[in-house]
Amino acid sequence: MSKHPLDHDRGASSSRLAHFVAVERSAQPSAASKLLQQRPRTQSETRAKQFARIEREMKAVAP
């Protein structure tokens, strides 16, 4: 079995790994994730209801 990509010895790329670890351990979420959480939802629950209706109909038709 091959090693996990982070377990490979990459020599000079230690700064990349250090940056990854710093981001992973940071206490504050990134600005991008904050924007995604604050963005208004464009789709209502009707789409989920449509999928549920289709699934119920398929179960009723299935032998």
KEKEGU-259467 format. One record per atom (N, C-alpha, C, O, CB): residue in one letter; x, y negated, z; atom name; residue number from 1. Coordinates in pm, whole numbers. Glycine has a CB too. Example, Ala and Ser with C-alpha at 12.3 -4.5 7.8 and 13.67 -1.06 7.14 Angstrom:
2
marse dovex = A xx = 1319 yy = 569 zz = 780 drenlo = N numar = 1;
marse dovex = A xx = 1230 yy = 450 zz = 780 drenlo = CA numar = 1;
marse dovex = A xx = 1320 yy = 330 zz = 780 drenlo = C numar = 1;
marse dovex = A xx = 1424 yy = 332 zz = 846 drenlo = O numar = 1;
marse dovex = A xx = 1131 yy = 447 zz = 905 drenlo = CB numar = 1;
marse dovex = S xx = 1285 yy = 225 zz = 708 drenlo = N numar = 2;
marse dovex = S xx = 1367 yy = 106 zz = 714 drenlo = CA numar = 2;
marse dovex = S xx = 1290 yy = -3 zz = 787 drenlo = C numar = 2;
marse dovex = S xx = 1341 yy = -114 zz = 804 drenlo = O numar = 2;
marse dovex = S xx = 1408 yy = 60 zz = 572 drenlo = CB numar = 2;
***
This chain:
63
marse dovex = M xx = 84 yy = 117 zz = 0 drenlo = N numar = 1;
marse dovex = M xx = 0 yy = 0 zz = 0 drenlo = CA numar = 1;
marse dovex = M xx = 89 yy = -124 zz = 0 drenlo = C numar = 1;
marse dovex = M xx = 188 yy = -131 zz = 73 drenlo = O numar = 1;
marse dovex = M xx = -96 yy = 1 zz = 122 drenlo = CB numar = 1;
marse dovex = S xx = 54 yy = -220 zz = -81 drenlo = N numar = 2;
marse dovex = S xx = 137 yy = -339 zz = -90 drenlo = CA numar = 2;
marse dovex = S xx = 113 yy = -431 zz = 29 drenlo = C numar = 2;
marse dovex = S xx = 11 yy = -422 zz = 98 drenlo = O numar = 2;
marse dovex = S xx = 109 yy = -414 zz = -220 drenlo = CB numar = 2;
marse dovex = K xx = 207 yy = -518 zz = 51 drenlo = N numar = 3;
marse dovex = K xx = 197 yy = -613 zz = 161 drenlo = CA numar = 3;
marse dovex = K xx = 95 yy = -721 zz = 131 drenlo = C numar = 3;
marse dovex = K xx = 64 yy = -750 zz = 15 drenlo = O numar = 3;
marse dovex = K xx = 333 yy = -675 zz = 191 drenlo = CB numar = 3;
marse dovex = H xx = 43 yy = -780 zz = 235 drenlo = N numar = 4;
marse dovex = H xx = -43 yy = -897 zz = 221 drenlo = CA numar = 4;
marse dovex = H xx = 41 yy = -1010 zz = 163 drenlo = C numar = 4;
marse dovex = H xx = 160 yy = -1020 zz = 196 drenlo = O numar = 4;
marse dovex = H xx = -108 yy = -939 zz = 359 drenlo = CB numar = 4;
marse dovex = P xx = -17 yy = -1096 zz = 77 drenlo = N numar = 5;
marse dovex = P xx = 64 yy = -1204 zz = 16 drenlo = CA numar = 5;
marse dovex = P xx = 138 yy = -1292 zz = 117 drenlo = C numar = 5;
marse dovex = P xx = 246 yy = -1342 zz = 86 drenlo = O numar = 5;
marse dovex = P xx = -25 yy = -1291 zz = -68 drenlo = CB numar = 5;
marse dovex = L xx = 83 yy = -1310 zz = 235 drenlo = N numar = 6;
marse dovex = L xx = 153 yy = -1393 zz = 334 drenlo = CA numar = 6;
marse dovex = L xx = 269 yy = -1319 zz = 400 drenlo = C numar = 6;
marse dovex = L xx = 354 yy = -1382 zz = 463 drenlo = O numar = 6;
marse dovex = L xx = 55 yy = -1439 zz = 440 drenlo = CB numar = 6;
marse dovex = D xx = 273 yy = -1186 zz = 385 drenlo = N numar = 7;
marse dovex = D xx = 381 yy = -1108 zz = 444 drenlo = CA numar = 7;
marse dovex = D xx = 504 yy = -1097 zz = 355 drenlo = C numar = 7;
marse dovex = D xx = 609 yy = -1052 zz = 401 drenlo = O numar = 7;
marse dovex = D xx = 332 yy = -971 zz = 478 drenlo = CB numar = 7;
marse dovex = H xx = 494 yy = -1136 zz = 230 drenlo = N numar = 8;
marse dovex = H xx = 608 yy = -1129 zz = 138 drenlo = CA numar = 8;
marse dovex = H xx = 711 yy = -1234 zz = 174 drenlo = C numar = 8;
marse dovex = H xx = 677 yy = -1346 zz = 214 drenlo = O numar = 8;
marse dovex = H xx = 561 yy = -1147 zz = -8 drenlo = CB numar = 8;
marse dovex = D xx = 836 yy = -1198 zz = 160 drenlo = N numar = 9;
marse dovex = D xx = 944 yy = -1293 zz = 186 drenlo = CA numar = 9;
marse dovex = D xx = 960 yy = -1381 zz = 63 drenlo = C numar = 9;
marse dovex = D xx = 997 yy = -1334 zz = -45 drenlo = O numar = 9;
marse dovex = D xx = 1078 yy = -1219 zz = 219 drenlo = CB numar = 9;
marse dovex = R xx = 934 yy = -1509 zz = 79 drenlo = N numar = 10;
marse dovex = R xx = 940 yy = -1601 zz = -34 drenlo = CA numar = 10;
marse dovex = R xx = 1055 yy = -1699 zz = -24 drenlo = C numar = 10;
marse dovex = R xx = 1071 yy = -1785 zz = -111 drenlo = O numar = 10;
marse dovex = R xx = 811 yy = -1676 zz = -47 drenlo = CB numar = 10;
marse dovex = G xx = 1132 yy = -1688 zz = 79 drenlo = N numar = 11;
marse dovex = G xx = 1250 yy = -1771 zz = 90 drenlo = CA numar = 11;
marse dovex = G xx = 1219 yy = -1919 zz = 105 drenlo = C numar = 11;
marse dovex = G xx = 1184 yy = -1964 zz = 214 drenlo = O numar = 11;
marse dovex = G xx = 1337 yy = -1751 zz = -29 drenlo = CB numar = 11;
marse dovex = A xx = 1231 yy = -1995 zz = -2 drenlo = N numar = 12;
marse dovex = A xx = 1219 yy = -2140 zz = 4 drenlo = CA numar = 12;
marse dovex = A xx = 1075 yy = -2189 zz = 18 drenlo = C numar = 12;
marse dovex = A xx = 1055 yy = -2310 zz = 32 drenlo = O numar = 12;
marse dovex = A xx = 1279 yy = -2199 zz = -119 drenlo = CB numar = 12;
marse dovex = S xx = 977 yy = -2102 zz = 16 drenlo = N numar = 13;
marse dovex = S xx = 839 yy = -2147 zz = 22 drenlo = CA numar = 13;
marse dovex = S xx = 785 yy = -2155 zz = 164 drenlo = C numar = 13;
marse dovex = S xx = 664 yy = -2151 zz = 184 drenlo = O numar = 13;
marse dovex = S xx = 752 yy = -2056 zz = -60 drenlo = CB numar = 13;
marse dovex = S xx = 872 yy = -2165 zz = 262 drenlo = N numar = 14;
marse dovex = S xx = 826 yy = -2170 zz = 401 drenlo = CA numar = 14;
marse dovex = S xx = 747 yy = -2296 zz = 430 drenlo = C numar = 14;
marse dovex = S xx = 661 yy = -2295 zz = 517 drenlo = O numar = 14;
marse dovex = S xx = 945 yy = -2160 zz = 495 drenlo = CB numar = 14;
marse dovex = S xx = 775 yy = -2405 zz = 359 drenlo = N numar = 15;
marse dovex = S xx = 698 yy = -2528 zz = 382 drenlo = CA numar = 15;
marse dovex = S xx = 554 yy = -2511 zz = 338 drenlo = C numar = 15;
marse dovex = S xx = 463 yy = -2568 zz = 398 drenlo = O numar = 15;
marse dovex = S xx = 762 yy = -2645 zz = 308 drenlo = CB numar = 15;
marse dovex = R xx = 533 yy = -2431 zz = 233 drenlo = N numar = 16;
marse dovex = R xx = 396 yy = -2405 zz = 186 drenlo = CA numar = 16;
marse dovex = R xx = 320 yy = -2327 zz = 292 drenlo = C numar = 16;
marse dovex = R xx = 204 yy = -2358 zz = 321 drenlo = O numar = 16;
marse dovex = R xx = 397 yy = -2328 zz = 52 drenlo = CB numar = 16;
marse dovex = L xx = 384 yy = -2225 zz = 350 drenlo = N numar = 17;
marse dovex = L xx = 322 yy = -2147 zz = 454 drenlo = CA numar = 17;
marse dovex = L xx = 297 yy = -2232 zz = 579 drenlo = C numar = 17;
marse dovex = L xx = 194 yy = -2219 zz = 644 drenlo = O numar = 17;
marse dovex = L xx = 409 yy = -2025 zz = 489 drenlo = CB numar = 17;
marse dovex = A xx = 391 yy = -2319 zz = 612 drenlo = N numar = 18;
marse dovex = A xx = 374 yy = -2407 zz = 728 drenlo = CA numar = 18;
marse dovex = A xx = 256 yy = -2501 zz = 706 drenlo = C numar = 18;
marse dovex = A xx = 180 yy = -2526 zz = 799 drenlo = O numar = 18;
marse dovex = A xx = 502 yy = -2488 zz = 754 drenlo = CB numar = 18;
marse dovex = H xx = 240 yy = -2552 zz = 585 drenlo = N numar = 19;
marse dovex = H xx = 125 yy = -2638 zz = 555 drenlo = CA numar = 19;
marse dovex = H xx = -5 yy = -2559 zz = 565 drenlo = C numar = 19;
marse dovex = H xx = -104 yy = -2610 zz = 618 drenlo = O numar = 19;
marse dovex = H xx = 139 yy = -2700 zz = 414 drenlo = CB numar = 19;
marse dovex = F xx = -7 yy = -2435 zz = 515 drenlo = N numar = 20;
marse dovex = F xx = -125 yy = -2350 zz = 525 drenlo = CA numar = 20;
marse dovex = F xx = -163 yy = -2327 zz = 671 drenlo = C numar = 20;
marse dovex = F xx = -280 yy = -2336 zz = 706 drenlo = O numar = 20;
marse dovex = F xx = -100 yy = -2217 zz = 454 drenlo = CB numar = 20;
marse dovex = V xx = -65 yy = -2296 zz = 754 drenlo = N numar = 21;
marse dovex = V xx = -91 yy = -2270 zz = 895 drenlo = CA numar = 21;
marse dovex = V xx = -142 yy = -2396 zz = 964 drenlo = C numar = 21;
marse dovex = V xx = -233 yy = -2390 zz = 1046 drenlo = O numar = 21;
marse dovex = V xx = 37 yy = -2219 zz = 965 drenlo = CB numar = 21;
marse dovex = A xx = -84 yy = -2511 zz = 930 drenlo = N numar = 22;
marse dovex = A xx = -129 yy = -2637 zz = 991 drenlo = CA numar = 22;
marse dovex = A xx = -274 yy = -2667 zz = 954 drenlo = C numar = 22;
marse dovex = A xx = -352 yy = -2710 zz = 1038 drenlo = O numar = 22;
marse dovex = A xx = -38 yy = -2753 zz = 947 drenlo = CB numar = 22;
marse dovex = V xx = -309 yy = -2645 zz = 830 drenlo = N numar = 23;
marse dovex = V xx = -447 yy = -2668 zz = 787 drenlo = CA numar = 23;
marse dovex = V xx = -540 yy = -2569 zz = 855 drenlo = C numar = 23;
marse dovex = V xx = -649 yy = -2606 zz = 899 drenlo = O numar = 23;
marse dovex = V xx = -460 yy = -2656 zz = 634 drenlo = CB numar = 23;
marse dovex = E xx = -498 yy = -2445 zz = 863 drenlo = N numar = 24;
marse dovex = E xx = -580 yy = -2341 zz = 924 drenlo = CA numar = 24;
marse dovex = E xx = -605 yy = -2368 zz = 1072 drenlo = C numar = 24;
marse dovex = E xx = -714 yy = -2341 zz = 1122 drenlo = O numar = 24;
marse dovex = E xx = -513 yy = -2204 zz = 907 drenlo = CB numar = 24;
marse dovex = R xx = -507 yy = -2422 zz = 1140 drenlo = N numar = 25;
marse dovex = R xx = -518 yy = -2445 zz = 1285 drenlo = CA numar = 25;
marse dovex = R xx = -569 yy = -2585 zz = 1320 drenlo = C numar = 25;
marse dovex = R xx = -588 yy = -2615 zz = 1438 drenlo = O numar = 25;
marse dovex = R xx = -385 yy = -2423 zz = 1350 drenlo = CB numar = 25;
marse dovex = S xx = -592 yy = -2669 zz = 1222 drenlo = N numar = 26;
marse dovex = S xx = -634 yy = -2805 zz = 1253 drenlo = CA numar = 26;
marse dovex = S xx = -771 yy = -2806 zz = 1322 drenlo = C numar = 26;
marse dovex = S xx = -858 yy = -2725 zz = 1290 drenlo = O numar = 26;
marse dovex = S xx = -639 yy = -2890 zz = 1125 drenlo = CB numar = 26;
marse dovex = A xx = -787 yy = -2897 zz = 1414 drenlo = N numar = 27;
marse dovex = A xx = -911 yy = -2903 zz = 1492 drenlo = CA numar = 27;
marse dovex = A xx = -1023 yy = -2973 zz = 1416 drenlo = C numar = 27;
marse dovex = A xx = -1140 yy = -2945 zz = 1440 drenlo = O numar = 27;
marse dovex = A xx = -886 yy = -2974 zz = 1624 drenlo = CB numar = 27;
marse dovex = Q xx = -989 yy = -3062 zz = 1326 drenlo = N numar = 28;
marse dovex = Q xx = -1090 yy = -3137 zz = 1255 drenlo = CA numar = 28;
marse dovex = Q xx = -1117 yy = -3076 zz = 1118 drenlo = C numar = 28;
marse dovex = Q xx = -1024 yy = -3033 zz = 1050 drenlo = O numar = 28;
marse dovex = Q xx = -1048 yy = -3283 zz = 1242 drenlo = CB numar = 28;
marse dovex = P xx = -1244 yy = -3072 zz = 1077 drenlo = N numar = 29;
marse dovex = P xx = -1274 yy = -3022 zz = 942 drenlo = CA numar = 29;
marse dovex = P xx = -1228 yy = -3121 zz = 836 drenlo = C numar = 29;
marse dovex = P xx = -1211 yy = -3240 zz = 864 drenlo = O numar = 29;
marse dovex = P xx = -1425 yy = -2995 zz = 928 drenlo = CB numar = 29;
marse dovex = S xx = -1210 yy = -3073 zz = 717 drenlo = N numar = 30;
marse dovex = S xx = -1164 yy = -3160 zz = 610 drenlo = CA numar = 30;
marse dovex = S xx = -1274 yy = -3254 zz = 564 drenlo = C numar = 30;
marse dovex = S xx = -1392 yy = -3231 zz = 592 drenlo = O numar = 30;
marse dovex = S xx = -1114 yy = -3076 zz = 491 drenlo = CB numar = 30;
marse dovex = A xx = -1236 yy = -3359 zz = 496 drenlo = N numar = 31;
marse dovex = A xx = -1333 yy = -3456 zz = 446 drenlo = CA numar = 31;
marse dovex = A xx = -1427 yy = -3392 zz = 345 drenlo = C numar = 31;
marse dovex = A xx = -1545 yy = -3428 zz = 338 drenlo = O numar = 31;
marse dovex = A xx = -1262 yy = -3576 zz = 383 drenlo = CB numar = 31;
marse dovex = A xx = -1376 yy = -3298 zz = 267 drenlo = N numar = 32;
marse dovex = A xx = -1460 yy = -3231 zz = 167 drenlo = CA numar = 32;
marse dovex = A xx = -1572 yy = -3151 zz = 232 drenlo = C numar = 32;
marse dovex = A xx = -1686 yy = -3154 zz = 186 drenlo = O numar = 32;
marse dovex = A xx = -1375 yy = -3140 zz = 79 drenlo = CB numar = 32;
marse dovex = S xx = -1541 yy = -3080 zz = 340 drenlo = N numar = 33;
marse dovex = S xx = -1646 yy = -3002 zz = 406 drenlo = CA numar = 33;
marse dovex = S xx = -1747 yy = -3093 zz = 475 drenlo = C numar = 33;
marse dovex = S xx = -1865 yy = -3059 zz = 482 drenlo = O numar = 33;
marse dovex = S xx = -1584 yy = -2906 zz = 507 drenlo = CB numar = 33;
marse dovex = K xx = -1702 yy = -3207 zz = 526 drenlo = N numar = 34;
marse dovex = K xx = -1795 yy = -3302 zz = 586 drenlo = CA numar = 34;
marse dovex = K xx = -1893 yy = -3355 zz = 481 drenlo = C numar = 34;
marse dovex = K xx = -2012 yy = -3367 zz = 507 drenlo = O numar = 34;
marse dovex = K xx = -1720 yy = -3419 zz = 652 drenlo = CB numar = 34;
marse dovex = L xx = -1841 yy = -3387 zz = 363 drenlo = N numar = 35;
marse dovex = L xx = -1927 yy = -3437 zz = 256 drenlo = CA numar = 35;
marse dovex = L xx = -2029 yy = -3332 zz = 213 drenlo = C numar = 35;
marse dovex = L xx = -2144 yy = -3365 zz = 186 drenlo = O numar = 35;
marse dovex = L xx = -1844 yy = -3480 zz = 137 drenlo = CB numar = 35;
marse dovex = L xx = -1987 yy = -3206 zz = 207 drenlo = N numar = 36;
marse dovex = L xx = -2081 yy = -3101 zz = 170 drenlo = CA numar = 36;
marse dovex = L xx = -2192 yy = -3086 zz = 274 drenlo = C numar = 36;
marse dovex = L xx = -2306 yy = -3059 zz = 238 drenlo = O numar = 36;
marse dovex = L xx = -2007 yy = -2969 zz = 153 drenlo = CB numar = 36;
marse dovex = Q xx = -2159 yy = -3102 zz = 400 drenlo = N numar = 37;
marse dovex = Q xx = -2259 yy = -3089 zz = 505 drenlo = CA numar = 37;
marse dovex = Q xx = -2356 yy = -3206 zz = 506 drenlo = C numar = 37;
marse dovex = Q xx = -2472 yy = -3189 zz = 543 drenlo = O numar = 37;
marse dovex = Q xx = -2192 yy = -3076 zz = 639 drenlo = CB numar = 37;
marse dovex = Q xx = -2310 yy = -3324 zz = 466 drenlo = N numar = 38;
marse dovex = Q xx = -2394 yy = -3443 zz = 469 drenlo = CA numar = 38;
marse dovex = Q xx = -2476 yy = -3461 zz = 342 drenlo = C numar = 38;
marse dovex = Q xx = -2570 yy = -3541 zz = 339 drenlo = O numar = 38;
marse dovex = Q xx = -2309 yy = -3564 zz = 491 drenlo = CB numar = 38;
marse dovex = R xx = -2442 yy = -3388 zz = 236 drenlo = N numar = 39;
marse dovex = R xx = -2510 yy = -3401 zz = 108 drenlo = CA numar = 39;
marse dovex = R xx = -2654 yy = -3351 zz = 120 drenlo = C numar = 39;
marse dovex = R xx = -2677 yy = -3244 zz = 175 drenlo = O numar = 39;
marse dovex = R xx = -2435 yy = -3325 zz = -2 drenlo = CB numar = 39;
marse dovex = P xx = -2749 yy = -3427 zz = 69 drenlo = N numar = 40;
marse dovex = P xx = -2888 yy = -3381 zz = 78 drenlo = CA numar = 40;
marse dovex = P xx = -2910 yy = -3259 zz = -11 drenlo = C numar = 40;
marse dovex = P xx = -2850 yy = -3246 zz = -118 drenlo = O numar = 40;
marse dovex = P xx = -2986 yy = -3494 zz = 37 drenlo = CB numar = 40;
marse dovex = R xx = -2994 yy = -3172 zz = 35 drenlo = N numar = 41;
marse dovex = R xx = -3024 yy = -3053 zz = -43 drenlo = CA numar = 41;
marse dovex = R xx = -3119 yy = -3090 zz = -156 drenlo = C numar = 41;
marse dovex = R xx = -3218 yy = -3160 zz = -136 drenlo = O numar = 41;
marse dovex = R xx = -3086 yy = -2942 zz = 46 drenlo = CB numar = 41;
marse dovex = T xx = -3087 yy = -3042 zz = -274 drenlo = N numar = 42;
marse dovex = T xx = -3168 yy = -3075 zz = -390 drenlo = CA numar = 42;
marse dovex = T xx = -3276 yy = -2972 zz = -417 drenlo = C numar = 42;
marse dovex = T xx = -3374 yy = -3002 zz = -485 drenlo = O numar = 42;
marse dovex = T xx = -3081 yy = -3090 zz = -511 drenlo = CB numar = 42;
marse dovex = Q xx = -3260 yy = -2852 zz = -365 drenlo = N numar = 43;
marse dovex = Q xx = -3358 yy = -2747 zz = -389 drenlo = CA numar = 43;
marse dovex = Q xx = -3438 yy = -2722 zz = -262 drenlo = C numar = 43;
marse dovex = Q xx = -3383 yy = -2718 zz = -152 drenlo = O numar = 43;
marse dovex = Q xx = -3289 yy = -2617 zz = -436 drenlo = CB numar = 43;
marse dovex = S xx = -3566 yy = -2706 zz = -279 drenlo = N numar = 44;
marse dovex = S xx = -3650 yy = -2681 zz = -163 drenlo = CA numar = 44;
marse dovex = S xx = -3663 yy = -2532 zz = -139 drenlo = C numar = 44;
marse dovex = S xx = -3598 yy = -2451 zz = -205 drenlo = O numar = 44;
marse dovex = S xx = -3789 yy = -2744 zz = -183 drenlo = CB numar = 44;
marse dovex = E xx = -3748 yy = -2497 zz = -45 drenlo = N numar = 45;
marse dovex = E xx = -3767 yy = -2356 zz = -12 drenlo = CA numar = 45;
marse dovex = E xx = -3849 yy = -2284 zz = -119 drenlo = C numar = 45;
marse dovex = E xx = -3859 yy = -2162 zz = -116 drenlo = O numar = 45;
marse dovex = E xx = -3835 yy = -2343 zz = 122 drenlo = CB numar = 45;
marse dovex = T xx = -3906 yy = -2358 zz = -212 drenlo = N numar = 46;
marse dovex = T xx = -3989 yy = -2293 zz = -313 drenlo = CA numar = 46;
marse dovex = T xx = -3910 yy = -2195 zz = -396 drenlo = C numar = 46;
marse dovex = T xx = -3964 yy = -2093 zz = -441 drenlo = O numar = 46;
marse dovex = T xx = -4054 yy = -2396 zz = -402 drenlo = CB numar = 46;
marse dovex = R xx = -3783 yy = -2222 zz = -418 drenlo = N numar = 47;
marse dovex = R xx = -3701 yy = -2129 zz = -497 drenlo = CA numar = 47;
marse dovex = R xx = -3685 yy = -1997 zz = -421 drenlo = C numar = 47;
marse dovex = R xx = -3694 yy = -1890 zz = -482 drenlo = O numar = 47;
marse dovex = R xx = -3562 yy = -2191 zz = -527 drenlo = CB numar = 47;
marse dovex = A xx = -3662 yy = -2004 zz = -291 drenlo = N numar = 48;
marse dovex = A xx = -3651 yy = -1882 zz = -211 drenlo = CA numar = 48;
marse dovex = A xx = -3784 yy = -1807 zz = -212 drenlo = C numar = 48;
marse dovex = A xx = -3785 yy = -1684 zz = -216 drenlo = O numar = 48;
marse dovex = A xx = -3608 yy = -1915 zz = -66 drenlo = CB numar = 48;
marse dovex = K xx = -3894 yy = -1879 zz = -207 drenlo = N numar = 49;
marse dovex = K xx = -4025 yy = -1814 zz = -212 drenlo = CA numar = 49;
marse dovex = K xx = -4047 yy = -1746 zz = -347 drenlo = C numar = 49;
marse dovex = K xx = -4107 yy = -1639 zz = -353 drenlo = O numar = 49;
marse dovex = K xx = -4137 yy = -1917 zz = -187 drenlo = CB numar = 49;
marse dovex = Q xx = -3999 yy = -1807 zz = -454 drenlo = N numar = 50;
marse dovex = Q xx = -4012 yy = -1746 zz = -586 drenlo = CA numar = 50;
marse dovex = Q xx = -3934 yy = -1615 zz = -593 drenlo = C numar = 50;
marse dovex = Q xx = -3984 yy = -1516 zz = -647 drenlo = O numar = 50;
marse dovex = Q xx = -3965 yy = -1842 zz = -696 drenlo = CB numar = 50;
marse dovex = F xx = -3812 yy = -1612 zz = -540 drenlo = N numar = 51;
marse dovex = F xx = -3733 yy = -1490 zz = -540 drenlo = CA numar = 51;
marse dovex = F xx = -3800 yy = -1382 zz = -455 drenlo = C numar = 51;
marse dovex = F xx = -3799 yy = -1265 zz = -492 drenlo = O numar = 51;
marse dovex = F xx = -3592 yy = -1519 zz = -488 drenlo = CB numar = 51;
marse dovex = A xx = -3858 yy = -1421 zz = -341 drenlo = N numar = 52;
marse dovex = A xx = -3926 yy = -1324 zz = -256 drenlo = CA numar = 52;
marse dovex = A xx = -4047 yy = -1266 zz = -328 drenlo = C numar = 52;
marse dovex = A xx = -4074 yy = -1146 zz = -316 drenlo = O numar = 52;
marse dovex = A xx = -3968 yy = -1390 zz = -123 drenlo = CB numar = 52;
marse dovex = R xx = -4120 yy = -1349 zz = -401 drenlo = N numar = 53;
marse dovex = R xx = -4237 yy = -1301 zz = -476 drenlo = CA numar = 53;
marse dovex = R xx = -4193 yy = -1202 zz = -584 drenlo = C numar = 53;
marse dovex = R xx = -4256 yy = -1098 zz = -602 drenlo = O numar = 53;
marse dovex = R xx = -4313 yy = -1421 zz = -540 drenlo = CB numar = 53;
marse dovex = I xx = -4086 yy = -1234 zz = -655 drenlo = N numar = 54;
marse dovex = I xx = -4037 yy = -1144 zz = -760 drenlo = CA numar = 54;
marse dovex = I xx = -3995 yy = -1011 zz = -699 drenlo = C numar = 54;
marse dovex = I xx = -4023 yy = -905 zz = -755 drenlo = O numar = 54;
marse dovex = I xx = -3918 yy = -1209 zz = -836 drenlo = CB numar = 54;
marse dovex = E xx = -3929 yy = -1016 zz = -584 drenlo = N numar = 55;
marse dovex = E xx = -3884 yy = -893 zz = -520 drenlo = CA numar = 55;
marse dovex = E xx = -4003 yy = -808 zz = -475 drenlo = C numar = 55;
marse dovex = E xx = -4002 yy = -686 zz = -490 drenlo = O numar = 55;
marse dovex = E xx = -3793 yy = -926 zz = -400 drenlo = CB numar = 55;
marse dovex = R xx = -4106 yy = -873 zz = -420 drenlo = N numar = 56;
marse dovex = R xx = -4226 yy = -798 zz = -378 drenlo = CA numar = 56;
marse dovex = R xx = -4293 yy = -734 zz = -497 drenlo = C numar = 56;
marse dovex = R xx = -4336 yy = -619 zz = -489 drenlo = O numar = 56;
marse dovex = R xx = -4325 yy = -890 zz = -305 drenlo = CB numar = 56;
marse dovex = E xx = -4303 yy = -806 zz = -607 drenlo = N numar = 57;
marse dovex = E xx = -4367 yy = -750 zz = -727 drenlo = CA numar = 57;
marse dovex = E xx = -4288 yy = -633 zz = -782 drenlo = C numar = 57;
marse dovex = E xx = -4347 yy = -535 zz = -827 drenlo = O numar = 57;
marse dovex = E xx = -4381 yy = -857 zz = -835 drenlo = CB numar = 57;
marse dovex = M xx = -4154 yy = -641 zz = -779 drenlo = N numar = 58;
marse dovex = M xx = -4072 yy = -531 zz = -829 drenlo = CA numar = 58;
marse dovex = M xx = -4088 yy = -406 zz = -742 drenlo = C numar = 58;
marse dovex = M xx = -4089 yy = -294 zz = -793 drenlo = O numar = 58;
marse dovex = M xx = -3925 yy = -573 zz = -835 drenlo = CB numar = 58;
marse dovex = K xx = -4100 yy = -424 zz = -610 drenlo = N numar = 59;
marse dovex = K xx = -4120 yy = -311 zz = -521 drenlo = CA numar = 59;
marse dovex = K xx = -4255 yy = -247 zz = -545 drenlo = C numar = 59;
marse dovex = K xx = -4269 yy = -125 zz = -536 drenlo = O numar = 59;
marse dovex = K xx = -4106 yy = -354 zz = -375 drenlo = CB numar = 59;
marse dovex = A xx = -4357 yy = -329 zz = -574 drenlo = N numar = 60;
marse dovex = A xx = -4491 yy = -275 zz = -598 drenlo = CA numar = 60;
marse dovex = A xx = -4496 yy = -197 zz = -728 drenlo = C numar = 60;
marse dovex = A xx = -4574 yy = -102 zz = -738 drenlo = O numar = 60;
marse dovex = A xx = -4595 yy = -389 zz = -600 drenlo = CB numar = 60;
marse dovex = V xx = -4418 yy = -234 zz = -827 drenlo = N numar = 61;
marse dovex = V xx = -4418 yy = -168 zz = -958 drenlo = CA numar = 61;
marse dovex = V xx = -4329 yy = -45 zz = -958 drenlo = C numar = 61;
marse dovex = V xx = -4356 yy = 51 zz = -1030 drenlo = O numar = 61;
marse dovex = V xx = -4372 yy = -267 zz = -1068 drenlo = CB numar = 61;
marse dovex = A xx = -4224 yy = -46 zz = -878 drenlo = N numar = 62;
marse dovex = A xx = -4126 yy = 63 zz = -879 drenlo = CA numar = 62;
marse dovex = A xx = -4192 yy = 194 zz = -836 drenlo = C numar = 62;
marse dovex = A xx = -4274 yy = 195 zz = -744 drenlo = O numar = 62;
marse dovex = A xx = -4007 yy = 31 zz = -785 drenlo = CB numar = 62;
marse dovex = P xx = -4158 yy = 307 zz = -903 drenlo = N numar = 63;
marse dovex = P xx = -4220 yy = 436 zz = -869 drenlo = CA numar = 63;
marse dovex = P xx = -4172 yy = 492 zz = -738 drenlo = C numar = 63;
marse dovex = P xx = -4215 yy = 600 zz = -697 drenlo = O numar = 63;
marse dovex = P xx = -4193 yy = 536 zz = -976 drenlo = CB numar = 63;
***
